Amino acid sequence: MNKKIGKQIKKYRLKKYISLSKLASIAGISKSYLSSIENHETNPSANMIQKIAKALEVPVEKLLYSQVDSLDAEWVELVSQAKEMGIHQEDIRGFLAYEAWKRSEKEGV
């Protein structure tokens, strides 16, 4: 679970003195869902991040900033190419999970 997005959302919400309920209402999402994002229980979709960024009146990059800094430029390019090819996020995650499992099996032998 990525904690950085939730931290960034909460940071900007508090900076603007907006309650959880108010932000959820402006973004058109439930208060419980927004709370679960801020508390790192849920990873929001790109669409949800856009809604929240718009409600906070900040660019999406501000919510993702700490993540983007930690990513290798080569990985960013690879993922961008995969998206352009129509490869879905779930497929990439599944592949990475499989590769991690394969590596752990190899190391465990």
N, C-alpha and C positions, 0 to 999 in steps of 0.2 A: 504494500500500500504506500503510495507516494504521499508524504506528509507536507511537502512544500506547497502544493496548490492550496490546501486547506489553510495553512499558515498565512499565505499571501492574501487570500480572500478575507480572512479574519482581520489581518493587519489593515487592509484598505477600508473594511467596514467600520472598524473602530476609529480609524483616522478621520472618517467622515461622520462619526457619531451617529451611525445608523444601527438600529436594533436588528437582531436576527429576523424578527417578524417582518419588519419594514422592508429589509432587503429581499427577503423571500417574496413578499407581495409585489415589489417593483419588478423583480426578475420573472415573476409568474411561475414560481416553483413552491413546493411545500416547505414550511419551516423545518420540519423534521429532516427532510432531504438535505437542506442547506446545512443544518446542524451536523448531520452525518458526514458531510464533506469537510466541514471545519474541524471536526473531531477525528478525521482520518479513518473513518469507517467505510467510506465510499469514495471511489475514484470517479469524478464527473466526466461525462462525455465532452467532446469538443463543443457540441451544441450548448451544453449547460455552461461551460466556461464562457462562451460568447454571451449568453444571456446574463450571467453574473457580472461580467466585465462591463457590459452595457449599462446594467443597473447601477454599478459603482461609478460609472462614467470614467473608466480607465481603459487603456488599450489592453487587449488580451495578453500582449507580451509582458505587461506589468505583473500579471498573475502567474505567468510561466517563467519569468525572468530567472529566478534562481535555478530552475531546471535547465534552461538553455545554456547557462554558463558552464554547467558541469558536463555537457555533452560534447563529445568529440565531433569535429566538423565532418569527418568522414562518415560517421554514423548518421548524422543529420542528413547528409546527402543521400545515403543509402536508403533511409526510411522515406525520404521525399520521393525518390525514384520508385520505391515499392508502392507508395500511395498513388502515384501517377499511373502505374501499371494496373491499378485496381485491386491490389492486395490489401485485404482488410486487417485491421489492428489485431483482431483475434487470431488470425492466421499467423501473424508475426510472433505474437506472444506464444502461441502453441509451438511454433518452430523453435523459438529460443528455449522454452521449457524442455522440449525434447532434447535439444543439444546439451543443455545443462545436465539432464538426466543421463545422457549418453556419456558425458565426460565424468560424472560422478561414478558411474558403473565401471568405467575404465580405470579410474584411480583406486576404486575399491577392490579391484581384482588383484 
